[in-house]
């Protein structure tokens, strides 16, 4: 199972529309196709910011289900890799839980590209990688077309 840590910006941006990559990635978590992780402080922040910044009640309800599925990151590993301490916290979560991906739109984190074994990617890049490896995208279409 693919393990991900999702930055707050993806959750907020996912409210833009149904087809936004952030929204699609949340759907993968809800469907049990990938596992999302967060430390308690980040999860608390995510819930607070969602209430403040998102107006769509349906999307907020969806996020409530999402938050219920997020697996807690236990333990602590202090990092000082990124300029912003808040960015370091989310990177710490990804390292501690041995995430495969940290999904973000934050340019400071994206500059790293990879830290330890965690790949740091934009939502669209993660979606494309997921489709390529799971056979749910073009590969599935081609197989159904060819037979």
N, C-alpha and C positions, 0 to 999 in steps of 0.2 A: 504494500500500500504506500502510495506517495504521501510524504509528510510535508506540510507547508506551514509557514508562518506568514500571516497576511497583515500588511500594514494598514493602518487606519484609513489612509487615503483611498485604498481600493474599496473599502466598505462604503465610504461616502460617495465616491465616483460611481459605484454600482447603482446608485439610485437614479442616475441620469435617464436610463431607459432599460427595458427588458433585455436588449441585446448587448448591452455594455459588457465588456470582458469581466469586470468586477462582479457583475450580477451572475454571469455564467459560472464563474469560479465558486461563488457562494452556493450555487445550485449543485455543483459537484460535491461539495461538503455535505449538503443536505441529502443528497442521494447516496452518500456513503462511498463515493468513488475515490475520494482523497480524504486525508485527515488534517484538520487544522489545529494548531497549537498556539497558546499564548500564556504569558505569565499573568498572575492575578492583577497586577497594576495595569498592564496593557489592556486586559479585558475590561477592567473597570473604566478606563479612559475611553475605550471603544464604545461602551454603552452610553457614557455621558455625551460624547461628541455626536453619536448617532441621534440622540434625543434633541440635541441643540441644532444640528445642521440639516436633518432630513425631515421633510414635510409630508412625504407620502406614507399614510398609515399602513398600507398594504406592505410596502417595503420594510417598514419598521417591524411589522409582525414577522416577516420573513427573517429579519436579523435576529429577532428574539429566539427563533428556532435555531438559527445558526449559532448564537452565543451558547445555547444549551448543549451544542455538540462539540464546541471547542474544548480540546483536551488541555488540562492545566500543565504548565511547565513547572516542574519542581526542581529545586536546587538553584544555585546562583553561580554565575561565572562573570565577574566584572571585566568588561572590555573597554578599552579606550582607543578605538580604531577610527571612528568617524568624528567629525568636528562637533556635531550636535549630540549631547548626552542622551536625548530621547531616541535618536537613531541607534546609539550604542545599546540601549535597552532592548530594542526589538532584535538586533543582531545577537545579543546575548541569549535571548529565547531560542532563536534558530539554532545556535550552536549547542545549547544545553539539551534540547530535545532531538538533536541529530536530524534536523529538517533537511529534506532534499532541496527545497526552494524557499527563499524569502521573496515574496511577491510584493512589489512596491512601485510607486512612481517617484519616489524621493531620489533626487539626483545625487545626493551625497552617498547614499547606499549603492545606487546603481553604478557609480564610479568604481566600486570595488570589484564588480562582476562576480567574484567568488571569494568566500572567506572560509578557510578550512575546507570542509566538504559541501558547504551550503552555496548553491548557485543563487545569485541575486538577479532577479529578472522583472521586467515590466509585465503587467497583466496580459497583454496581447502575446508577448513572447511565451509566457507560461502556457497560455491556451494553445498556441501552435505546437509547442513541445508535447503537451498532453495529448492532443489529437494525433500527432505523429506516432507516439509510443502506444497509445491505447487502441489505435485502429478505428477511431470514431469519426475521423474526418475524411480526407480525400481517399485514404486507403480503403475505408469501408465502402465508399461510393464506387471506387474502381472495381473492387471485388464483386459488388452486387451487379455492376454493369457487365463485367466479363463473365460472371457466373461461376 
